[in-house]
């Protein structure tokens, strides 16, 4: 399934431990996707449904790709 629908993670960044010291980062913990779909159109529909239910547009995104079509 090439597209994964996620909500923006509002958790604070997680520090990394390097050489026994905690170093501040901008990395936030990864969260599991809400839904997985096959096409970009399906991803847009899934994100639209979340926005209709009240999710702010800036809080929903899709990660994915269109696989190359076989000729």
Backbone as XML, in Angstrom:
<?xml version="1.0"?>
<chain id="A" units="angstrom">
  <residue number="1" name="UNK">
    <atom name="N" x="0.845" y="-1.178" z="0.000"/>
    <atom name="CA" x="0.000" y="0.000" z="0.000"/>
    <atom name="C" x="0.889" y="1.239" z="0.000"/>
  </residue>
  <residue number="2" name="UNK">
    <atom name="N" x="0.831" y="2.013" z="-1.017"/>
    <atom name="CA" x="1.820" y="3.080" z="-1.105"/>
    <atom name="C" x="1.531" y="4.368" z="-0.347"/>
  </residue>
  <residue number="3" name="UNK">
    <atom name="N" x="0.331" y="4.631" z="0.140"/>
    <atom name="CA" x="0.069" y="5.890" z="0.860"/>
    <atom name="C" x="-0.365" y="5.603" z="2.290"/>
  </residue>
  <residue number="4" name="UNK">
    <atom name="N" x="0.254" y="6.302" z="3.238"/>
    <atom name="CA" x="-0.094" y="6.169" z="4.652"/>
    <atom name="C" x="-0.572" y="7.528" z="5.143"/>
  </residue>
  <residue number="5" name="UNK">
    <atom name="N" x="-1.736" y="7.556" z="5.800"/>
    <atom name="CA" x="-2.336" y="8.779" z="6.309"/>
    <atom name="C" x="-1.947" y="8.932" z="7.779"/>
  </residue>
  <residue number="6" name="UNK">
    <atom name="N" x="-1.384" y="10.086" z="8.113"/>
    <atom name="CA" x="-0.915" y="10.352" z="9.473"/>
    <atom name="C" x="-1.533" y="11.635" z="10.016"/>
  </residue>
  <residue number="7" name="UNK">
    <atom name="N" x="-1.596" y="11.717" z="11.337"/>
    <atom name="CA" x="-1.887" y="12.972" z="12.024"/>
    <atom name="C" x="-0.571" y="13.542" z="12.509"/>
  </residue>
  <residue number="8" name="UNK">
    <atom name="N" x="-0.461" y="14.855" z="12.467"/>
    <atom name="CA" x="0.753" y="15.502" z="12.974"/>
    <atom name="C" x="0.921" y="15.162" z="14.448"/>
  </residue>
  <residue number="9" name="UNK">
    <atom name="N" x="2.116" y="14.816" z="14.805"/>
    <atom name="CA" x="2.413" y="14.447" z="16.183"/>
    <atom name="C" x="2.720" y="15.724" z="16.973"/>
  </residue>
  <residue number="10" name="UNK">
    <atom name="N" x="1.953" y="15.966" z="18.015"/>
    <atom name="CA" x="2.152" y="17.160" z="18.843"/>
    <atom name="C" x="3.039" y="16.885" z="20.055"/>
  </residue>
  <residue number="11" name="UNK">
    <atom name="N" x="3.630" y="15.687" z="20.106"/>
    <atom name="CA" x="4.520" y="15.355" z="21.224"/>
    <atom name="C" x="5.787" y="16.206" z="21.129"/>
  </residue>
  <residue number="12" name="UNK">
    <atom name="N" x="6.379" y="16.514" z="22.248"/>
    <atom name="CA" x="7.611" y="17.310" z="22.209"/>
    <atom name="C" x="8.752" y="16.494" z="21.581"/>
  </residue>
  <residue number="13" name="UNK">
    <atom name="N" x="9.749" y="17.182" z="21.015"/>
    <atom name="CA" x="10.898" y="16.472" z="20.442"/>
    <atom name="C" x="11.588" y="15.595" z="21.482"/>
  </residue>
  <residue number="14" name="UNK">
    <atom name="N" x="12.138" y="14.500" z="20.998"/>
    <atom name="CA" x="12.820" y="13.556" z="21.862"/>
    <atom name="C" x="14.325" y="13.793" z="21.805"/>
  </residue>
  <residue number="15" name="UNK">
    <atom name="N" x="14.969" y="14.026" z="22.938"/>
    <atom name="CA" x="16.428" y="14.191" z="22.919"/>
    <atom name="C" x="17.110" y="12.861" z="22.590"/>
  </residue>
  <residue number="16" name="UNK">
    <atom name="N" x="18.300" y="12.939" z="21.993"/>
    <atom name="CA" x="19.082" y="11.743" z="21.687"/>
    <atom name="C" x="20.206" y="11.627" z="22.704"/>
  </residue>
  <residue number="17" name="UNK">
    <atom name="N" x="20.536" y="10.401" z="23.049"/>
    <atom name="CA" x="21.664" y="10.187" z="23.952"/>
    <atom name="C" x="22.900" y="9.895" z="23.118"/>
  </residue>
  <residue number="18" name="UNK">
    <atom name="N" x="23.899" y="10.748" z="23.238"/>
    <atom name="CA" x="25.162" y="10.557" z="22.520"/>
    <atom name="C" x="26.295" y="10.661" z="23.537"/>
  </residue>
  <residue number="19" name="UNK">
    <atom name="N" x="27.072" y="9.616" z="23.612"/>
    <atom name="CA" x="28.211" y="9.546" z="24.551"/>
    <atom name="C" x="27.759" y="9.825" z="25.983"/>
  </residue>
  <residue number="20" name="UNK">
    <atom name="N" x="26.593" y="9.310" z="26.341"/>
    <atom name="CA" x="26.095" y="9.451" z="27.697"/>
    <atom name="C" x="25.456" y="10.792" z="28.015"/>
  </residue>
  <residue number="21" name="UNK">
    <atom name="N" x="25.363" y="11.681" z="27.020"/>
    <atom name="CA" x="24.741" y="12.992" z="27.236"/>
    <atom name="C" x="23.480" y="13.106" z="26.399"/>
  </residue>
  <residue number="22" name="UNK">
    <atom name="N" x="22.459" y="13.736" z="26.972"/>
    <atom name="CA" x="21.234" y="13.978" z="26.225"/>
    <atom name="C" x="21.390" y="15.246" z="25.391"/>
  </residue>
  <residue number="23" name="UNK">
    <atom name="N" x="21.220" y="15.104" z="24.096"/>
    <atom name="CA" x="21.355" y="16.217" z="23.156"/>
    <atom name="C" x="19.958" y="16.584" z="22.650"/>
  </residue>
  <residue number="24" name="UNK">
    <atom name="N" x="19.560" y="17.852" z="22.761"/>
    <atom name="CA" x="18.237" y="18.239" z="22.261"/>
    <atom name="C" x="18.154" y="18.063" z="20.736"/>
  </residue>
  <residue number="25" name="UNK">
    <atom name="N" x="16.986" y="17.667" z="20.249"/>
    <atom name="CA" x="16.773" y="17.499" z="18.808"/>
    <atom name="C" x="15.413" y="18.079" z="18.426"/>
  </residue>
  <residue number="26" name="UNK">
    <atom name="N" x="15.128" y="18.082" z="17.152"/>
    <atom name="CA" x="13.801" y="18.450" z="16.659"/>
    <atom name="C" x="13.018" y="17.216" z="16.219"/>
  </residue>
  <residue number="27" name="UNK">
    <atom name="N" x="13.517" y="16.038" z="16.567"/>
    <atom name="CA" x="12.903" y="14.778" z="16.157"/>
    <atom name="C" x="11.747" y="14.439" z="17.092"/>
  </residue>
  <residue number="28" name="UNK">
    <atom name="N" x="10.561" y="14.211" z="16.512"/>
    <atom name="CA" x="9.411" y="13.790" z="17.314"/>
    <atom name="C" x="9.196" y="12.296" z="17.113"/>
  </residue>
  <residue number="29" name="UNK">
    <atom name="N" x="8.650" y="11.611" z="18.109"/>
    <atom name="CA" x="8.428" y="10.169" z="17.973"/>
    <atom name="C" x="7.490" y="9.865" z="16.804"/>
  </residue>
  <residue number="30" name="UNK">
    <atom name="N" x="7.776" y="8.798" z="16.066"/>
    <atom name="CA" x="6.932" y="8.384" z="14.944"/>
    <atom name="C" x="5.674" y="7.720" z="15.475"/>
  </residue>
  <residue number="31" name="UNK">
    <atom name="N" x="4.543" y="8.011" z="14.856"/>
    <atom name="CA" x="3.288" y="7.389" z="15.247"/>
    <atom name="C" x="2.805" y="6.490" z="14.113"/>
  </residue>
  <residue number="32" name="UNK">
    <atom name="N" x="2.038" y="5.460" z="14.424"/>
    <atom name="CA" x="1.531" y="4.589" z="13.372"/>
    <atom name="C" x="0.517" y="5.331" z="12.497"/>
  </residue>
  <residue number="33" name="UNK">
    <atom name="N" x="0.394" y="4.938" z="11.228"/>
    <atom name="CA" x="-0.566" y="5.601" z="10.352"/>
    <atom name="C" x="-2.000" y="5.286" z="10.768"/>
  </residue>
  <residue number="34" name="UNK">
    <atom name="N" x="-2.899" y="6.234" z="10.475"/>
    <atom name="CA" x="-4.322" y="6.016" z="10.742"/>
    <atom name="C" x="-4.933" y="5.078" z="9.719"/>
  </residue>
  <residue number="35" name="UNK">
    <atom name="N" x="-4.420" y="5.167" z="8.488"/>
    <atom name="CA" x="-4.987" y="4.390" z="7.392"/>
    <atom name="C" x="-3.937" y="4.230" z="6.302"/>
  </residue>
  <residue number="36" name="UNK">
    <atom name="N" x="-4.043" y="3.141" z="5.546"/>
    <atom name="CA" x="-3.181" y="2.923" z="4.391"/>
    <atom name="C" x="-4.063" y="2.733" z="3.178"/>
  </residue>
  <residue number="37" name="UNK">
    <atom name="N" x="-3.724" y="3.425" z="2.083"/>
    <atom name="CA" x="-4.526" y="3.351" z="0.856"/>
    <atom name="C" x="-3.601" y="3.144" z="-0.342"/>
  </residue>
  <residue number="38" name="UNK">
    <atom name="N" x="-4.197" y="2.822" z="-1.489"/>
    <atom name="CA" x="-3.418" y="2.477" z="-2.670"/>
    <atom name="C" x="-3.053" y="3.652" z="-3.569"/>
  </residue>
  <residue number="39" name="UNK">
    <atom name="N" x="-3.928" y="4.649" z="-3.692"/>
    <atom name="CA" x="-3.690" y="5.700" z="-4.686"/>
    <atom name="C" x="-3.697" y="7.085" z="-4.042"/>
  </residue>
  <residue number="40" name="UNK">
    <atom name="N" x="-3.170" y="8.048" z="-4.787"/>
    <atom name="CA" x="-3.175" y="9.425" z="-4.319"/>
    <atom name="C" x="-4.604" y="9.930" z="-4.158"/>
  </residue>
  <residue number="41" name="UNK">
    <atom name="N" x="-5.492" y="9.558" z="-5.078"/>
    <atom name="CA" x="-6.898" y="9.966" z="-4.950"/>
    <atom name="C" x="-7.529" y="9.422" z="-3.676"/>
  </residue>
  <residue number="42" name="UNK">
    <atom name="N" x="-7.229" y="8.165" z="-3.348"/>
    <atom name="CA" x="-7.748" y="7.582" z="-2.104"/>
    <atom name="C" x="-7.185" y="8.308" z="-0.887"/>
  </residue>
  <residue number="43" name="UNK">
    <atom name="N" x="-5.924" y="8.717" z="-0.965"/>
    <atom name="CA" x="-5.301" y="9.455" z="0.143"/>
    <atom name="C" x="-5.996" y="10.796" z="0.330"/>
  </residue>
  <residue number="44" name="UNK">
    <atom name="N" x="-6.270" y="11.492" z="-0.782"/>
    <atom name="CA" x="-6.966" y="12.773" z="-0.694"/>
    <atom name="C" x="-8.357" y="12.603" z="-0.097"/>
  </residue>
  <residue number="45" name="UNK">
    <atom name="N" x="-9.059" y="11.541" z="-0.483"/>
    <atom name="CA" x="-10.401" y="11.282" z="0.060"/>
    <atom name="C" x="-10.325" y="10.994" z="1.566"/>
  </residue>
  <residue number="46" name="UNK">
    <atom name="N" x="-9.352" y="10.185" z="1.966"/>
    <atom name="CA" x="-9.205" y="9.841" z="3.386"/>
    <atom name="C" x="-8.879" y="11.082" z="4.212"/>
  </residue>
  <residue number="47" name="UNK">
    <atom name="N" x="-7.998" y="11.946" z="3.693"/>
    <atom name="CA" x="-7.659" y="13.170" z="4.414"/>
    <atom name="C" x="-8.862" y="14.112" z="4.454"/>
  </residue>
  <residue number="48" name="UNK">
    <atom name="N" x="-9.617" y="14.182" z="3.347"/>
    <atom name="CA" x="-10.826" y="15.007" z="3.308"/>
    <atom name="C" x="-11.846" y="14.554" z="4.331"/>
  </residue>
  <residue number="49" name="UNK">
    <atom name="N" x="-11.984" y="13.235" z="4.486"/>
    <atom name="CA" x="-12.926" y="12.694" z="5.470"/>
    <atom name="C" x="-12.528" y="13.102" z="6.886"/>
  </residue>
  <residue number="50" name="UNK">
    <atom name="N" x="-11.222" y="13.049" z="7.174"/>
    <atom name="CA" x="-10.749" y="13.461" z="8.500"/>
    <atom name="C" x="-11.026" y="14.941" z="8.745"/>
  </residue>
  <residue number="51" name="UNK">
    <atom name="N" x="-10.825" y="15.766" z="7.715"/>
    <atom name="CA" x="-11.073" y="17.204" z="7.861"/>
    <atom name="C" x="-12.563" y="17.486" z="8.044"/>
  </residue>
  <residue number="52" name="UNK">
    <atom name="N" x="-13.416" y="16.730" z="7.356"/>
    <atom name="CA" x="-14.862" y="16.889" z="7.541"/>
    <atom name="C" x="-15.276" y="16.549" z="8.970"/>
  </residue>
  <residue number="53" name="UNK">
    <atom name="N" x="-14.531" y="15.649" z="9.606"/>
    <atom name="CA" x="-14.827" y="15.242" z="10.981"/>
    <atom name="C" x="-14.214" y="16.200" z="12.004"/>
  </residue>
  <residue number="54" name="UNK">
    <atom name="N" x="-13.549" y="17.271" z="11.516"/>
    <atom name="CA" x="-13.047" y="18.283" z="12.436"/>
    <atom name="C" x="-11.542" y="18.333" z="12.619"/>
  </residue>
  <residue number="55" name="UNK">
    <atom name="N" x="-10.804" y="17.468" z="11.942"/>
    <atom name="CA" x="-9.342" y="17.517" z="12.047"/>
    <atom name="C" x="-8.836" y="18.747" z="11.306"/>
  </residue>
  <residue number="56" name="UNK">
    <atom name="N" x="-8.026" y="19.590" z="11.948"/>
    <atom name="CA" x="-7.486" y="20.755" z="11.244"/>
    <atom name="C" x="-6.648" y="20.325" z="10.034"/>
  </residue>
  <residue number="57" name="UNK">
    <atom name="N" x="-6.781" y="21.028" z="8.901"/>
    <atom name="CA" x="-6.038" y="20.639" z="7.698"/>
    <atom name="C" x="-4.525" y="20.541" z="7.903"/>
  </residue>
  <residue number="58" name="UNK">
    <atom name="N" x="-3.967" y="21.362" z="8.764"/>
    <atom name="CA" x="-2.526" y="21.313" z="9.013"/>
    <atom name="C" x="-2.088" y="20.130" z="9.849"/>
  </residue>
  <residue number="59" name="UNK">
    <atom name="N" x="-3.034" y="19.368" z="10.384"/>
    <atom name="CA" x="-2.692" y="18.234" z="11.244"/>
    <atom name="C" x="-2.771" y="16.890" z="10.545"/>
  </residue>
  <residue number="60" name="UNK">
    <atom name="N" x="-3.147" y="16.862" z="9.268"/>
    <atom name="CA" x="-3.263" y="15.585" z="8.562"/>
    <atom name="C" x="-2.388" y="15.639" z="7.312"/>
  </residue>
  <residue number="61" name="UNK">
    <atom name="N" x="-1.674" y="14.540" z="7.070"/>
    <atom name="CA" x="-0.825" y="14.476" z="5.885"/>
    <atom name="C" x="-0.698" y="13.030" z="5.423"/>
  </residue>
  <residue number="62" name="UNK">
    <atom name="N" x="-0.258" y="12.876" z="4.183"/>
    <atom name="CA" x="-0.053" y="11.545" z="3.623"/>
    <atom name="C" x="1.411" y="11.403" z="3.220"/>
  </residue>
  <residue number="63" name="UNK">
    <atom name="N" x="1.932" y="10.202" z="3.417"/>
    <atom name="CA" x="3.279" y="9.873" z="2.995"/>
    <atom name="C" x="3.145" y="8.708" z="2.032"/>
  </residue>
  <residue number="64" name="UNK">
    <atom name="N" x="3.714" y="8.841" z="0.846"/>
    <atom name="CA" x="3.603" y="7.734" z="-0.090"/>
    <atom name="C" x="4.198" y="8.057" z="-1.436"/>
  </residue>
  <residue number="65" name="UNK">
    <atom name="N" x="3.877" y="7.213" z="-2.388"/>
    <atom name="CA" x="4.413" y="7.365" z="-3.725"/>
    <atom name="C" x="3.488" y="6.653" z="-4.699"/>
  </residue>
  <residue number="66" name="UNK">
    <atom name="N" x="3.577" y="7.026" z="-5.968"/>
    <atom name="CA" x="2.884" y="6.308" z="-7.029"/>
    <atom name="C" x="3.895" y="5.353" z="-7.645"/>
  </residue>
  <residue number="67" name="UNK">
    <atom name="N" x="3.564" y="4.057" z="-7.657"/>
    <atom name="CA" x="4.508" y="3.127" z="-8.247"/>
    <atom name="C" x="4.559" y="3.324" z="-9.763"/>
  </residue>
  <residue number="68" name="UNK">
    <atom name="N" x="5.706" y="3.108" z="-10.337"/>
    <atom name="CA" x="5.807" y="3.257" z="-11.799"/>
    <atom name="C" x="4.863" y="2.288" z="-12.510"/>
  </residue>
  <residue number="69" name="UNK">
    <atom name="N" x="4.216" y="2.773" z="-13.535"/>
    <atom name="CA" x="3.300" y="1.918" z="-14.297"/>
    <atom name="C" x="4.094" y="1.046" z="-15.267"/>
  </residue>
  <residue number="70" name="UNK">
    <atom name="N" x="3.717" y="-0.206" z="-15.342"/>
    <atom name="CA" x="4.371" y="-1.116" z="-16.302"/>
    <atom name="C" x="3.837" y="-0.799" z="-17.697"/>
  </residue>
  <residue number="71" name="UNK">
    <atom name="N" x="4.733" y="-0.726" z="-18.636"/>
    <atom name="CA" x="4.312" y="-0.430" z="-20.002"/>
    <atom name="C" x="4.024" y="-1.697" z="-20.764"/>
  </residue>
</chain>
